[in-house]
């Protein structure tokens, strides 16, 4: 389909983008990579009157080692997140998850900031950010603020971003030598959204799991932390993993659609979480 008519502006800087957002109100949308926004515009599920292109804002395209964490500019492309040596060395989960996003065309055009700002529960990178307990740096007319990933996703395609704010940076912690991780997802084709995904970070302790963070993809209106299975996994060993992962779907609200029923999604959440934990313990 063809989207409704809209105006188009190219932002030359973050401040310029904020000014354009303020001038055009809630009907303006930022264009980061376009692989989330343009399809829903073609389906006329969104009809912004103004698109503000961030493609020339090079100040938002970087990866920096900042001691205990890695800072990633919001306009950094998925393929750059996948291949960056600093991310691969210190936060392999994010690099690996980026490698599973869509297909090569999507990864060479889509951006990490665009994916996270869109807030789609079926998207891979928001789940990785939740499991990593990352943070988001946001800039608006009133200055900068930092938001925890767990507080950023509010409802279906709704985030903590105000209409006149720009996500500028993603911060993820460096993972230590005692940390294991994995992301498992089920989809019908490589370029499809995940039917369900499970992203796991575990801290190993004396042959068992000291603590675990589990984030689920497409198991509710937002990407979410699976708190029940996190509690069940604390102190678990290889013999009790299957029992602990049986509660992976507890507290979730999966939908039924053409891809899968809600019950099948619950089954997938349990199976994929167990597989992800097993792989995380082997890293």
C-alpha positions as CSV (number, residue, x, y, z in Angstrom):
1,X,0.0,0.0,0.0
2,X,0.9,3.7,-0.3
3,X,1.2,5.8,2.9
4,X,-0.8,9.0,3.3
5,X,1.0,12.2,2.2
6,X,3.6,13.6,4.6
7,X,6.2,16.3,4.8
8,X,9.9,15.4,5.0
9,X,12.8,17.2,6.8
10,X,16.5,16.2,7.2
11,X,17.9,16.8,10.7
12,X,21.4,18.1,10.8
13,X,22.0,17.5,14.5
14,X,20.2,16.2,17.6
15,X,19.2,19.7,18.6
16,X,17.8,20.4,15.1
17,X,15.7,17.2,15.3
18,X,14.4,18.2,18.7
19,X,13.4,21.7,17.3
20,X,11.6,20.1,14.4
21,X,9.7,17.7,16.7
22,X,8.7,20.6,18.9
23,X,7.6,22.7,15.9
24,X,5.5,19.9,14.4
25,X,3.9,18.4,17.4
26,X,2.8,14.8,18.0
27,X,2.1,14.2,14.3
28,X,5.9,14.2,13.6
29,X,8.0,11.0,13.7
30,X,11.7,10.4,13.6
31,X,13.1,8.2,10.8
32,X,16.1,6.3,11.9
33,X,16.4,3.2,9.7
34,X,12.8,3.0,8.5
35,X,12.4,-0.8,8.7
36,X,9.8,-0.5,11.5
37,X,8.1,2.8,10.7
38,X,7.7,2.6,6.9
39,X,5.9,-0.8,6.9
40,X,3.2,0.4,9.4
41,X,2.9,3.6,7.4
42,X,2.2,1.6,4.2
43,X,-0.4,-0.3,6.1
44,X,-1.8,3.0,7.3
45,X,-1.5,1.9,10.9
46,X,0.5,5.2,11.4
47,X,0.0,8.4,9.5
48,X,2.6,11.0,10.6
49,X,2.3,14.4,8.9
50,X,6.1,14.9,9.1
51,X,9.1,12.6,8.9
52,X,12.3,13.9,10.4
53,X,15.3,11.9,9.0
54,X,18.2,11.3,11.4
55,X,20.4,9.7,8.7
56,X,22.9,12.6,8.5
57,X,23.3,12.9,12.3
58,X,26.7,11.3,12.5
59,X,27.1,12.3,16.1
60,X,24.7,9.4,17.0
61,X,26.8,6.8,15.2
62,X,29.5,5.3,17.5
63,X,30.6,2.6,19.9
64,X,32.7,3.7,22.9
65,X,34.3,1.7,25.7
66,X,33.5,3.7,28.9
67,X,35.0,1.5,31.6
68,X,32.3,-0.7,33.1
69,X,29.9,-0.3,30.2
70,X,29.7,0.2,26.5
71,X,28.0,3.3,25.0
72,X,26.4,2.9,21.6
73,X,25.0,5.8,19.5
74,X,21.4,5.4,18.6
75,X,22.1,5.6,14.8
76,X,24.6,2.7,14.9
77,X,23.4,0.1,12.4
78,X,22.6,-3.5,13.3
79,X,25.5,-4.7,11.2
80,X,27.9,-2.4,13.1
81,X,26.7,-3.7,16.4
82,X,27.1,-7.2,15.2
83,X,30.7,-6.7,14.0
84,X,32.2,-4.1,16.4
85,X,35.2,-5.7,18.2
86,X,34.5,-3.9,21.5
87,X,30.9,-5.2,21.7
88,X,31.9,-8.7,20.6
89,X,34.6,-8.9,23.3
90,X,32.7,-7.4,26.2
91,X,29.0,-7.9,25.4
92,X,28.7,-10.8,23.1
93,X,25.0,-11.2,23.7
94,X,24.2,-7.8,22.0
95,X,26.5,-8.6,19.1
96,X,24.9,-12.1,18.6
97,X,21.3,-10.8,18.9
98,X,22.0,-8.1,16.3
99,X,23.2,-10.8,13.9
100,X,19.7,-12.4,14.1
101,X,17.8,-9.3,13.2
102,X,15.9,-9.6,10.0
103,X,18.1,-10.3,7.0
104,X,21.3,-8.6,5.6
105,X,19.4,-5.8,4.0
106,X,17.6,-4.9,7.3
107,X,20.9,-5.2,9.3
108,X,22.7,-2.8,6.9
109,X,20.0,-0.2,7.1
110,X,18.2,-0.6,10.4
111,X,19.6,1.1,13.6
112,X,19.7,0.0,17.2
113,X,18.0,3.2,18.3
114,X,15.2,2.9,15.8
115,X,14.5,-0.6,16.8
116,X,14.4,0.2,20.5
117,X,12.4,3.5,20.1
118,X,9.8,1.6,18.1
119,X,9.1,-0.6,21.2
120,X,7.8,-3.6,19.3
121,X,7.4,-6.6,21.6
122,X,8.4,-8.9,18.7
123,X,11.7,-7.2,18.1
124,X,14.9,-8.8,19.2
125,X,17.1,-6.0,20.5
126,X,14.7,-4.7,23.2
127,X,14.7,-8.1,24.8
128,X,18.5,-8.2,24.8
129,X,18.6,-4.7,26.4
130,X,16.2,-5.9,29.1
131,X,18.2,-9.0,29.9
132,X,21.4,-6.9,30.0
133,X,19.8,-4.5,32.4
134,X,20.9,-1.7,30.1
135,X,20.1,2.0,30.2
136,X,18.9,4.6,27.6
137,X,20.1,8.2,27.3
138,X,17.4,10.6,26.0
139,X,17.6,14.2,25.0
140,X,14.8,16.7,24.8
141,X,14.1,20.5,25.1
142,X,14.7,20.3,28.9
143,X,18.0,18.5,28.6
144,X,19.2,14.9,29.0
145,X,17.9,12.1,31.2
146,X,18.7,8.4,31.6
147,X,16.1,5.7,31.8
148,X,16.5,2.0,32.8
149,X,15.5,-0.4,30.1
150,X,12.9,-2.0,32.4
151,X,11.2,1.4,32.7
152,X,11.3,2.4,29.1
153,X,8.7,0.1,27.4
154,X,5.2,1.1,28.5
155,X,2.6,-0.5,26.3
156,X,2.1,-1.8,22.7
157,X,4.4,0.4,20.6
158,X,4.6,2.9,23.4
159,X,7.8,3.9,25.2
160,X,8.9,6.5,27.7
161,X,10.0,8.9,24.9
162,X,8.1,12.1,24.9
163,X,6.9,13.4,21.5
164,X,9.8,16.0,21.5
165,X,12.6,13.7,22.7
166,X,15.3,11.8,20.9
167,X,16.9,8.5,22.0
168,X,20.6,9.3,21.7
169,X,22.5,6.5,23.4
170,X,22.2,2.9,24.5
171,X,24.4,1.8,27.4
172,X,25.1,-1.9,28.2
173,X,27.3,-3.3,31.0
174,X,30.4,-5.3,30.2
175,X,29.9,-9.0,30.9
176,X,32.4,-10.7,33.2
177,X,34.1,-14.0,32.8
178,X,31.6,-15.7,35.1
179,X,28.6,-14.6,33.0
180,X,26.9,-16.8,30.4
181,X,24.4,-15.6,27.9
182,X,22.2,-16.8,25.0
183,X,19.3,-15.8,22.8
184,X,16.9,-18.3,21.3
185,X,14.1,-17.4,19.1
186,X,11.6,-19.2,16.9
187,X,10.4,-17.8,13.6
188,X,9.2,-19.2,10.3
189,X,11.7,-17.4,8.1
190,X,14.9,-15.5,8.8
191,X,13.4,-12.1,8.0
192,X,10.2,-12.6,10.0
193,X,9.5,-11.2,13.5
194,X,10.1,-13.6,16.3
195,X,7.1,-15.8,17.1
196,X,8.7,-16.0,20.6
197,X,12.2,-15.4,21.8
198,X,14.0,-15.9,25.1
199,X,17.1,-13.9,26.0
200,X,19.1,-15.1,29.0
201,X,22.0,-13.8,31.1
202,X,23.2,-16.0,34.0
203,X,25.8,-15.5,36.7
204,X,27.5,-18.8,37.4
205,X,28.4,-19.7,41.1
206,X,30.0,-23.0,42.2
207,X,28.6,-25.1,39.4
208,X,25.1,-23.7,39.7
209,X,23.3,-20.4,38.8
210,X,23.9,-17.6,41.2
211,X,21.4,-15.3,39.5
212,X,19.6,-15.0,36.1
213,X,17.9,-12.4,34.0
214,X,15.4,-13.6,31.4
215,X,13.7,-11.3,28.9
216,X,10.9,-12.6,26.6
217,X,10.1,-11.5,23.0
218,X,6.5,-11.4,21.8
219,X,4.9,-12.7,25.0
220,X,2.9,-9.6,25.7
221,X,2.3,-6.0,24.7
222,X,5.9,-5.1,25.5
223,X,9.2,-7.0,25.7
224,X,9.3,-8.2,29.3
225,X,11.3,-9.7,32.1
226,X,10.3,-13.2,33.1
227,X,10.5,-12.6,36.9
228,X,9.1,-16.0,37.9
229,X,11.7,-18.0,36.0
230,X,14.4,-15.7,37.2
231,X,13.5,-16.6,40.8
232,X,13.2,-20.3,40.0
233,X,16.6,-20.3,38.3
234,X,18.5,-18.8,41.2
235,X,20.5,-21.6,42.8
236,X,19.4,-24.1,40.2
237,X,21.9,-26.6,38.6
238,X,21.7,-28.7,35.4
239,X,19.5,-31.3,37.1
240,X,16.8,-28.8,38.1
241,X,16.8,-26.5,35.0
242,X,13.8,-28.1,33.3
243,X,11.6,-27.8,36.3
244,X,12.7,-24.1,36.8
245,X,11.9,-23.2,33.2
246,X,8.4,-24.6,33.4
247,X,7.3,-21.2,34.9
248,X,8.9,-19.1,32.1
249,X,5.5,-18.1,30.7
250,X,4.1,-17.1,34.2
251,X,2.8,-13.6,34.2
252,X,2.9,-13.2,30.4
253,X,0.0,-12.3,28.1
254,X,0.8,-13.7,24.7
255,X,-1.7,-13.1,21.8
256,X,-3.1,-15.6,19.3
257,X,-2.6,-14.7,15.6
258,X,-1.8,-16.3,12.3
259,X,1.7,-17.2,13.4
260,X,0.8,-19.0,16.6
261,X,-1.8,-19.5,19.3
262,X,-1.3,-18.1,22.8
263,X,-0.9,-21.6,24.2
264,X,1.8,-22.5,21.6
265,X,3.6,-19.3,22.5
266,X,3.6,-20.3,26.2
267,X,5.0,-23.7,25.2
268,X,7.7,-22.0,23.1
269,X,8.6,-19.6,26.0
270,X,9.3,-22.6,28.3
271,X,11.2,-24.6,25.7
272,X,13.3,-21.7,24.4
273,X,14.2,-20.5,27.9
274,X,15.4,-23.9,28.8
275,X,17.6,-24.1,25.7
276,X,18.9,-20.5,26.2
277,X,19.9,-21.3,29.8
278,X,21.6,-24.5,28.8
279,X,23.6,-22.7,26.1
280,X,24.4,-19.8,28.5
281,X,25.9,-22.2,31.1
282,X,28.2,-23.7,28.4
283,X,29.7,-20.3,27.3
